[in-house]
């Protein structure tokens, strides 16, 4: 399972890395718009942790 945890408590989890990236980018746009210009798909991929299901 791929996972990204945000400092605000939001968690994105999915088996597909691309889904986590999509979910995190949507979260950043909605809840952290001041960071939206700096958070790219490659940045999000660097945040992904692989965790047990």
Backbone as JSON Lines, residues from 0, in Angstrom:
{"i":0,"aa":"X","n":[0.85,-1.17,0.0],"ca":[0.0,0.0,0.0],"c":[0.91,1.24,0.0]}
{"i":1,"aa":"X","n":[0.6,2.18,-0.84],"ca":[1.31,3.46,-0.91],"c":[0.55,4.47,-0.05]}
{"i":2,"aa":"X","n":[1.29,5.29,0.68],"ca":[0.65,6.22,1.6],"c":[1.43,7.53,1.69]}
{"i":3,"aa":"X","n":[0.69,8.62,1.82],"ca":[1.25,9.92,2.16],"c":[0.41,10.48,3.29]}
{"i":4,"aa":"X","n":[1.07,10.89,4.35],"ca":[0.4,11.52,5.49],"c":[0.76,13.01,5.49]}
{"i":5,"aa":"X","n":[-0.26,13.85,5.56],"ca":[-0.05,15.3,5.63],"c":[0.03,15.72,7.09]}
{"i":6,"aa":"X","n":[0.76,16.78,7.34],"ca":[0.87,17.31,8.71],"c":[-0.48,17.7,9.29]}
{"i":7,"aa":"X","n":[-1.44,18.0,8.44],"ca":[-2.76,18.42,8.92],"c":[-3.64,17.24,9.32]}
{"i":8,"aa":"X","n":[-3.19,16.01,9.05],"ca":[-3.96,14.84,9.4],"c":[-4.54,14.1,8.21]}
{"i":9,"aa":"X","n":[-4.53,14.7,7.04],"ca":[-5.02,14.05,5.83],"c":[-4.12,12.87,5.49]}
{"i":10,"aa":"X","n":[-4.72,11.78,5.05],"ca":[-3.95,10.61,4.61],"c":[-4.46,10.16,3.25]}
{"i":11,"aa":"X","n":[-3.54,9.91,2.34],"ca":[-3.88,9.35,1.03],"c":[-3.26,7.95,0.99]}
{"i":12,"aa":"X","n":[-4.1,6.95,0.71],"ca":[-3.63,5.57,0.62],"c":[-4.25,4.9,-0.59]}
{"i":13,"aa":"X","n":[-3.43,4.19,-1.32],"ca":[-3.92,3.44,-2.49],"c":[-2.85,2.44,-2.9]}
{"i":14,"aa":"X","n":[-3.28,1.41,-3.6],"ca":[-2.31,0.44,-4.1],"c":[-1.52,1.01,-5.27]}
{"i":15,"aa":"X","n":[-2.14,1.9,-6.01],"ca":[-1.48,2.52,-7.17],"c":[-0.85,3.86,-6.78]}
{"i":16,"aa":"X","n":[0.42,4.0,-7.06],"ca":[1.14,5.23,-6.75],"c":[0.48,6.45,-7.39]}
{"i":17,"aa":"X","n":[0.05,6.31,-8.65],"ca":[-0.56,7.44,-9.35],"c":[-1.82,7.94,-8.65]}
{"i":18,"aa":"X","n":[-2.57,7.04,-8.03],"ca":[-3.78,7.46,-7.32],"c":[-3.43,8.29,-6.08]}
{"i":19,"aa":"X","n":[-2.38,7.89,-5.38],"ca":[-1.93,8.66,-4.22],"c":[-1.49,10.05,-4.66]}
{"i":20,"aa":"X","n":[-0.74,10.12,-5.74],"ca":[-0.28,11.42,-6.26],"c":[-1.48,12.3,-6.59]}
{"i":21,"aa":"X","n":[-2.46,11.75,-7.28],"ca":[-3.66,12.5,-7.65],"c":[-4.39,13.0,-6.41]}
{"i":22,"aa":"X","n":[-4.56,12.13,-5.42],"ca":[-5.28,12.5,-4.2],"c":[-4.54,13.59,-3.41]}
{"i":23,"aa":"X","n":[-3.23,13.46,-3.32],"ca":[-2.45,14.46,-2.58],"c":[-2.48,15.81,-3.3]}
{"i":24,"aa":"X","n":[-2.33,15.81,-4.6],"ca":[-2.37,17.07,-5.35],"c":[-3.73,17.76,-5.18]}
{"i":25,"aa":"X","n":[-4.8,16.99,-5.2],"ca":[-6.14,17.56,-4.99],"c":[-6.26,18.12,-3.57]}
{"i":26,"aa":"X","n":[-5.72,17.41,-2.59],"ca":[-5.75,17.88,-1.21],"c":[-4.97,19.19,-1.06]}
{"i":27,"aa":"X","n":[-3.8,19.24,-1.66],"ca":[-2.98,20.46,-1.56],"c":[-3.71,21.63,-2.19]}
{"i":28,"aa":"X","n":[-4.31,21.43,-3.36],"ca":[-5.05,22.52,-4.01],"c":[-6.21,23.01,-3.14]}
{"i":29,"aa":"X","n":[-6.91,22.08,-2.5],"ca":[-8.1,22.43,-1.72],"c":[-7.78,22.99,-0.35]}
{"i":30,"aa":"X","n":[-6.79,22.39,0.33],"ca":[-6.56,22.73,1.74],"c":[-5.28,23.51,2.01]}
{"i":31,"aa":"X","n":[-4.35,23.51,1.06],"ca":[-3.09,24.21,1.23],"c":[-2.74,24.97,-0.06]}
{"i":32,"aa":"X","n":[-3.64,25.84,-0.54],"ca":[-3.42,26.47,-1.85],"c":[-2.12,27.28,-1.94]}
{"i":33,"aa":"X","n":[-1.62,27.73,-0.8],"ca":[-0.36,28.48,-0.8],"c":[0.83,27.6,-1.21]}
{"i":34,"aa":"X","n":[0.68,26.29,-1.1],"ca":[1.75,25.36,-1.47],"c":[1.58,24.75,-2.85]}
{"i":35,"aa":"X","n":[0.42,24.98,-3.46],"ca":[0.07,24.3,-4.71],"c":[1.11,24.5,-5.81]}
{"i":36,"aa":"X","n":[1.72,25.65,-5.89],"ca":[2.71,25.9,-6.94],"c":[4.01,25.15,-6.73]}
{"i":37,"aa":"X","n":[4.28,24.75,-5.49],"ca":[5.54,24.08,-5.17],"c":[5.43,22.56,-5.13]}
{"i":38,"aa":"X","n":[4.22,22.04,-5.01],"ca":[4.03,20.6,-4.86],"c":[3.69,20.01,-6.24]}
{"i":39,"aa":"X","n":[4.65,19.33,-6.8],"ca":[4.51,18.7,-8.11],"c":[4.32,17.19,-7.93]}
{"i":40,"aa":"X","n":[3.92,16.5,-8.98],"ca":[3.83,15.04,-8.87],"c":[5.14,14.39,-8.4]}
{"i":41,"aa":"X","n":[6.27,14.89,-8.87],"ca":[7.55,14.32,-8.45],"c":[7.8,14.55,-6.96]}
{"i":42,"aa":"X","n":[7.41,15.71,-6.45],"ca":[7.55,15.99,-5.02],"c":[6.7,15.0,-4.23]}
{"i":43,"aa":"X","n":[5.46,14.8,-4.65],"ca":[4.57,13.87,-3.95],"c":[5.15,12.46,-3.98]}
{"i":44,"aa":"X","n":[5.69,12.03,-5.1],"ca":[6.28,10.7,-5.19],"c":[7.4,10.52,-4.16]}
{"i":45,"aa":"X","n":[8.11,11.59,-3.87],"ca":[9.16,11.54,-2.86],"c":[8.61,11.4,-1.45]}
{"i":46,"aa":"X","n":[7.36,11.73,-1.24],"ca":[6.72,11.63,0.07],"c":[6.09,10.26,0.32]}
{"i":47,"aa":"X","n":[5.91,9.47,-0.72],"ca":[5.19,8.2,-0.59],"c":[5.98,7.21,0.26]}
{"i":48,"aa":"X","n":[5.27,6.6,1.21],"ca":[5.8,5.51,2.01],"c":[5.06,4.24,1.58]}
{"i":49,"aa":"X","n":[5.75,3.14,1.56],"ca":[5.11,1.86,1.3],"c":[4.84,1.23,2.67]}
{"i":50,"aa":"X","n":[3.56,0.97,2.94],"ca":[3.15,0.43,4.24],"c":[2.34,-0.85,4.03]}
{"i":51,"aa":"X","n":[2.25,-1.7,5.04],"ca":[1.44,-2.91,4.91],"c":[-0.03,-2.57,4.68]}
{"i":52,"aa":"X","n":[-0.73,-3.46,4.0],"ca":[-2.18,-3.28,3.77],"c":[-2.94,-3.33,5.06]}
